[in-house]
Amino acid sequence: MAYLELKNVSKAYGTGKDRVEVLKDINLTIEEGEFVAIVGFTGSGKTTLINLINGLEFPDEGEVLLQGKPITGPGPDRGVVFQNYSLLPWLTVAQNIKLAIDEVYPSASKKEKKEMIEKYVGMVHLSHAIDKLPSELSGGMRQRVSVARALAMNPKMLLMDEPLSALDALTRGTLQEEIVNIWGEDRKTCLLITNDVDEGIVMADRIIPLNPGPEATLGPNFKVDLARPRVIAEINKNDTYKHLRNEILEYLIAVGASRSGQKTTQYELPDLKPVMPGRIKWGLRKKKEKLEYF
């Protein structure tokens, strides 16, 4: 039995003529302990897909199964790392993580909770900042707290919705390695949503493109047959990496171009012309007793 399975899943928003089919006939199987990355275009429905798995959304058709049972809502068996950190600004690092521990381990003693907090804060290398507020942390440090909070729930599956997209390249690369190292300790089942092919190759066992929507579907599986640990600066010279990266990019470019070609006549753009070609002039004039910019 697959650990996670989506069977013929479709999801739409709106009604009547405003109804938009975001996902159509999604079929996905993830085995226990596997690290899978979904790579796709902005607006293709990646977040909708992960919300169906974490129980924040429900399919219009098909079913989402976790260990053979339908997902009926959010639960501590699925830890989620969001793109925007989602930390409470008035709580310290320790207090933000304690919220997750209180939810999952309500009967644990004060000492036990303190030990768990220190364990997960240390796991993401933030012991020196355990009493700081989110406003006192960098973006990368805030995302570390978000990862630690998700791990503190000891979930069976870790869901990551573009968790590193807002970070600079150096911080992003460092966190990629740290998340993979943490994953390697107990091999939790992981699903990463990303728009970065390199990130998928560095972190995942398997990469699956999400074709552009509406009516987005999953593309073919690309197996990442590279030894761990993977450091992008080192695997850049690896022929297997180059071939895999080019293969995925070529697929995404081809499917993107194909979908764009189907919609060239859907909208008519206005014919916009500059007021004064060659330079910009600002001023005011009075017209019909109203001030207008020209």
MARGULUM-904916 format. One record per residue (C-alpha): residue number from 1; chain; x, y negated, z. Coordinates in pm, 1 decimal, always signed. Example, Ala and Ser with C-alpha at 12.3 -4.5 7.8 and 13.67 -1.06 7.14 Angstrom:
# residues 2
1:A:+1230.0:+450.0:+780.0
2:A:+1367.0:+106.0:+714.0
This chain:
# residues 294
1:A:+0.0:+0.0:+0.0
2:A:+131.0:-348.8:-91.3
3:A:+177.6:-589.6:+198.5
4:A:+3.2:-873.8:+14.1
5:A:-222.1:-831.8:-286.2
6:A:-428.6:-1072.7:-494.7
7:A:-677.6:-900.8:-724.4
8:A:-836.2:-1092.6:-1014.6
9:A:-842.0:-1412.8:-808.9
10:A:-996.9:-1727.8:-956.9
11:A:-1046.8:-2065.7:-790.5
12:A:-1225.4:-2377.1:-915.3
13:A:-1313.5:-2719.2:-773.3
14:A:-1612.9:-2938.8:-850.4
15:A:-1952.3:-2859.5:-997.1
16:A:-2122.7:-2887.3:-1332.4
17:A:-1932.9:-3081.2:-1596.4
18:A:-1676.9:-3184.1:-1332.9
19:A:-1587.4:-2824.9:-1248.4
20:A:-1220.3:-2745.7:-1304.5
21:A:-1093.5:-2386.9:-1304.1
22:A:-754.6:-2424.6:-1133.3
23:A:-654.5:-2056.6:-1113.3
24:A:-784.2:-1776.2:-1334.1
25:A:-742.0:-1397.9:-1297.8
26:A:-442.0:-1411.8:-1061.9
27:A:-295.0:-1070.0:-988.1
28:A:-2.2:-1053.4:-747.9
29:A:+156.2:-779.8:-537.9
30:A:+425.4:-839.8:-274.6
31:A:+588.2:-556.4:-81.9
32:A:+678.7:-572.5:+286.2
33:A:+1013.2:-744.9:+342.0
34:A:+1023.6:-885.4:-10.2
35:A:+1116.3:-1248.0:-84.3
36:A:+916.0:-1376.5:-381.9
37:A:+929.9:-1722.7:-540.6
38:A:+648.1:-1874.1:-746.5
39:A:+792.0:-2134.2:-985.4
40:A:+576.2:-2368.3:-1187.3
41:A:+485.9:-2712.5:-1309.1
42:A:+352.9:-2991.8:-1090.8
43:A:-25.4:-2967.4:-1080.6
44:A:-36.7:-2607.6:-1197.0
45:A:-210.5:-2485.3:-880.6
46:A:+83.5:-2364.7:-670.3
47:A:-49.7:-2519.4:-348.5
48:A:-399.0:-2383.6:-416.5
49:A:-242.8:-2040.0:-454.4
50:A:-61.0:-2056.9:-121.2
51:A:-372.1:-2197.2:+51.6
52:A:-564.0:-1889.5:-62.4
53:A:-301.0:-1675.5:+108.4
54:A:-280.6:-1874.1:+430.6
55:A:-659.4:-1874.8:+459.9
56:A:-726.5:-2246.9:+409.8
57:A:-906.1:-2174.9:+81.0
58:A:-1114.8:-1882.5:-42.2
59:A:-1139.0:-1743.2:-394.9
60:A:-1448.7:-1789.0:-606.6
61:A:-1380.4:-1450.5:-763.0
62:A:-1153.6:-1161.3:-668.7
63:A:-997.6:-1090.6:-330.4
64:A:-686.3:-1167.4:-127.4
65:A:-569.0:-873.8:+85.1
66:A:-310.2:-865.7:+363.0
67:A:-213.0:-513.0:+457.6
68:A:-524.3:-393.3:+275.2
69:A:-766.6:-622.6:+463.0
70:A:-935.0:-938.4:+324.8
71:A:-795.2:-1268.0:+451.5
72:A:-1075.4:-1452.0:+632.7
73:A:-886.2:-1757.3:+759.0
74:A:-553.8:-1884.7:+901.0
75:A:-376.9:-1663.7:+1152.8
76:A:-50.5:-1628.7:+1345.8
77:A:+49.1:-1339.1:+1120.2
78:A:+128.3:-1601.0:+852.3
79:A:+367.3:-1882.2:+938.3
80:A:+351.3:-2182.5:+706.9
81:A:+624.3:-2436.4:+628.7
82:A:+472.2:-2738.8:+455.3
83:A:+637.0:-2993.9:+230.6
84:A:+563.4:-3290.0:+460.1
85:A:+695.0:-3144.3:+791.4
86:A:+353.5:-3182.0:+969.6
87:A:+511.2:-3265.0:+1305.9
88:A:+328.3:-3453.5:+1580.8
89:A:+525.7:-3780.1:+1608.2
90:A:+466.2:-3833.4:+1980.4
91:A:+609.7:-3492.3:+2075.9
92:A:+976.0:-3395.8:+2097.1
93:A:+1136.8:-3113.6:+1900.3
94:A:+1084.9:-2876.5:+2193.3
95:A:+722.5:-2984.3:+2243.8
96:A:+635.4:-2941.2:+1874.8
97:A:+767.0:-2585.4:+1882.5
98:A:+597.8:-2519.2:+2216.6
99:A:+259.2:-2583.4:+2049.8
100:A:+310.0:-2278.8:+1829.0
101:A:+436.0:-2065.7:+2119.1
102:A:+138.9:-2165.5:+2338.4
103:A:-96.9:-2054.2:+2062.2
104:A:+61.7:-1712.6:+2008.0
105:A:+190.2:-1637.7:+2358.4
106:A:-58.0:-1808.7:+2596.7
107:A:+16.0:-1571.9:+2884.0
108:A:+396.1:-1605.6:+2868.7
109:A:+562.3:-1761.1:+3172.6
110:A:+713.1:-2109.4:+3167.6
111:A:+1060.4:-1956.6:+3172.0
112:A:+984.2:-1722.1:+2884.0
113:A:+846.7:-2006.5:+2674.6
114:A:+1154.0:-2218.4:+2747.8
115:A:+1379.9:-1934.0:+2634.7
116:A:+1181.3:-1888.8:+2312.7
117:A:+1195.8:-2261.2:+2238.3
118:A:+1571.2:-2268.0:+2288.8
119:A:+1614.0:-1956.4:+2073.4
120:A:+1434.7:-2098.3:+1770.7
121:A:+1578.4:-2448.1:+1807.0
122:A:+1923.5:-2292.0:+1817.8
123:A:+1840.8:-2076.9:+1515.9
124:A:+1804.3:-2390.9:+1301.8
125:A:+2106.3:-2561.1:+1465.3
126:A:+1914.9:-2835.5:+1645.5
127:A:+1999.0:-2763.7:+2009.4
128:A:+2160.5:-3106.8:+2037.4
129:A:+1832.9:-3271.7:+1931.1
130:A:+1587.3:-3062.3:+2132.1
131:A:+1455.7:-3363.9:+2328.7
132:A:+1438.2:-3606.7:+2035.7
133:A:+1122.5:-3734.0:+1866.8
134:A:+1065.1:-3678.3:+1492.1
135:A:+1127.8:-4050.0:+1428.4
136:A:+1481.4:-4001.1:+1560.7
137:A:+1556.6:-3721.7:+1312.9
138:A:+1656.1:-3719.5:+947.6
139:A:+1431.2:-3560.5:+686.1
140:A:+1641.9:-3247.1:+682.2
141:A:+1630.1:-3217.1:+1059.9
142:A:+1251.3:-3258.3:+1062.9
143:A:+1217.9:-2977.5:+811.8
144:A:+1438.2:-2759.0:+1033.3
145:A:+1191.2:-2820.0:+1316.1
146:A:+908.1:-2719.3:+1083.9
147:A:+1089.5:-2394.9:+999.1
148:A:+1162.2:-2327.1:+1366.7
149:A:+796.8:-2383.5:+1458.8
150:A:+680.7:-2137.4:+1193.6
151:A:+934.1:-1878.0:+1308.2
152:A:+840.1:-1927.4:+1674.2
153:A:+500.4:-1774.7:+1597.9
154:A:+688.0:-1455.6:+1500.6
155:A:+471.4:-1417.5:+1189.2
156:A:+470.5:-1107.1:+975.4
157:A:+481.8:-1326.2:+665.2
158:A:+642.1:-1666.1:+602.5
159:A:+476.0:-1898.1:+349.5
160:A:+673.3:-2198.7:+223.6
161:A:+504.3:-2464.7:+11.6
162:A:+787.2:-2660.2:-158.4
163:A:+949.9:-2711.2:+183.5
164:A:+1270.9:-2868.7:+53.7
165:A:+1151.7:-3078.9:-239.8
166:A:+1176.0:-3412.0:-54.0
167:A:+1537.8:-3358.0:+55.4
168:A:+1862.5:-3466.3:-105.5
169:A:+2062.7:-3204.7:-296.5
170:A:+2323.8:-3144.1:-23.6
171:A:+2068.9:-3103.8:+258.2
172:A:+1850.0:-2892.9:+33.7
173:A:+2134.1:-2653.9:-46.7
174:A:+2226.9:-2619.8:+319.9
175:A:+1870.4:-2542.7:+425.9
176:A:+1829.3:-2291.7:+144.3
177:A:+2120.9:-2094.2:+283.7
178:A:+1997.1:-2123.1:+643.1
179:A:+1643.5:-2007.0:+558.8
180:A:+1781.0:-1708.6:+367.4
181:A:+2015.8:-1622.3:+656.7
182:A:+1725.7:-1637.2:+903.9
183:A:+1513.7:-1425.3:+668.9
184:A:+1796.5:-1173.7:+646.6
185:A:+1789.3:-1108.5:+1022.7
186:A:+1454.0:-928.0:+1023.8
187:A:+1345.4:-937.8:+656.5
188:A:+1002.5:-1090.2:+704.5
189:A:+788.6:-1091.6:+393.3
190:A:+835.9:-1434.9:+232.2
191:A:+659.5:-1631.8:-38.5
192:A:+824.3:-1951.2:-160.3
193:A:+642.8:-2206.8:-374.9
194:A:+887.9:-2425.4:-566.5
195:A:+937.3:-2620.2:-888.5
196:A:+1313.4:-2559.8:-883.4
197:A:+1433.5:-2254.7:-1078.5
198:A:+1777.4:-2262.9:-914.0
199:A:+1617.5:-2263.3:-568.5
200:A:+1419.3:-1954.4:-662.1
201:A:+1729.1:-1775.7:-788.2
202:A:+1933.0:-1860.4:-477.7
203:A:+1664.0:-1751.0:-232.4
204:A:+1432.8:-1487.5:-383.0
205:A:+1433.8:-1122.5:-488.2
206:A:+1183.1:-1191.4:-762.6
207:A:+1063.4:-1501.9:-947.6
208:A:+718.5:-1535.6:-1103.6
209:A:+625.6:-1841.3:-1313.7
210:A:+282.5:-1996.8:-1268.0
211:A:+166.9:-2105.8:-1610.9
212:A:+31.1:-2462.4:-1635.6
213:A:-337.6:-2512.9:-1569.1
214:A:-623.6:-2554.4:-1581.2
215:A:-702.0:-2182.9:-1567.4
216:A:-344.0:-2118.8:-1458.2
217:A:-224.5:-1759.4:-1464.9
218:A:+90.1:-1586.4:-1348.3
219:A:+363.7:-1512.4:-1599.4
220:A:+605.6:-1217.8:-1612.0
221:A:+824.9:-1105.9:-1322.1
222:A:+1192.9:-1198.2:-1330.6
223:A:+1403.7:-983.7:-1097.6
224:A:+1698.6:-1160.2:-933.4
225:A:+1970.8:-897.1:-951.8
226:A:+2242.0:-1092.8:-770.5
227:A:+2421.8:-989.9:-452.3
228:A:+2361.1:-1187.6:-133.9
229:A:+2462.9:-1430.9:+0.5
230:A:+2417.3:-1654.3:-301.5
231:A:+2582.3:-1995.2:-316.5
232:A:+2486.8:-2201.5:-619.6
233:A:+2839.9:-2341.2:-659.2
234:A:+2975.8:-1985.7:-685.4
235:A:+2706.9:-1812.8:-891.2
236:A:+2720.0:-2094.4:-1148.6
237:A:+3002.8:-1899.2:-1310.5
238:A:+2814.2:-1569.5:-1302.2
239:A:+2692.2:-1451.3:-1643.8
240:A:+2392.8:-1273.4:-1489.0
241:A:+2285.8:-1598.7:-1322.7
242:A:+2326.7:-1797.7:-1644.8
243:A:+2123.5:-1547.3:-1844.4
244:A:+1844.0:-1529.6:-1582.8
245:A:+1824.7:-1907.5:-1543.8
246:A:+1809.2:-1963.3:-1919.1
247:A:+1548.2:-1689.9:-1959.1
248:A:+1317.5:-1845.4:-1697.1
249:A:+1365.2:-2200.0:-1827.6
250:A:+1303.0:-2093.0:-2185.8
251:A:+981.5:-1922.1:-2077.8
252:A:+862.1:-2230.4:-1886.1
253:A:+947.1:-2463.6:-2174.2
254:A:+771.2:-2240.5:-2426.5
255:A:+454.0:-2195.6:-2220.7
256:A:+451.1:-2567.1:-2132.3
257:A:+480.9:-2667.0:-2499.0
258:A:+212.3:-2417.9:-2597.9
259:A:-32.2:-2550.5:-2337.8
260:A:+42.9:-2914.0:-2428.9
261:A:-27.9:-2842.6:-2792.5
262:A:-377.6:-2725.4:-2707.2
263:A:-473.5:-3055.9:-2549.5
264:A:-335.3:-3320.8:-2782.8
265:A:-683.7:-3446.4:-2881.4
266:A:-849.7:-3434.9:-2539.9
267:A:-789.2:-3800.4:-2448.5
268:A:-760.8:-4119.8:-2651.9
269:A:-504.9:-4362.0:-2508.8
270:A:-566.8:-4738.2:-2528.3
271:A:-361.5:-4948.9:-2770.0
272:A:-156.6:-5157.1:-2528.1
273:A:+51.7:-5451.0:-2655.5
274:A:+278.2:-5687.9:-2461.7
275:A:+151.4:-6043.1:-2417.3
276:A:+487.8:-6190.8:-2516.0
277:A:+722.4:-5947.2:-2696.1
278:A:+1086.6:-5959.8:-2600.9
279:A:+1053.5:-6119.6:-2259.8
280:A:+828.0:-6143.5:-1957.0
281:A:+665.9:-6471.7:-1868.5
282:A:+472.2:-6536.5:-1555.3
283:A:+236.1:-6827.7:-1515.3
284:A:-110.3:-6937.8:-1428.2
285:A:-381.2:-7086.3:-1641.1
286:A:-734.4:-7190.1:-1572.5
287:A:-1000.5:-7016.0:-1775.0
288:A:-1368.6:-7044.5:-1700.4
289:A:-1281.3:-7172.2:-1351.0
290:A:-1085.1:-6856.4:-1271.4
291:A:-710.6:-6822.0:-1226.8
292:A:-561.1:-6544.2:-1437.2
293:A:-208.8:-6411.1:-1483.0
294:A:-63.3:-6419.3:-1833.3
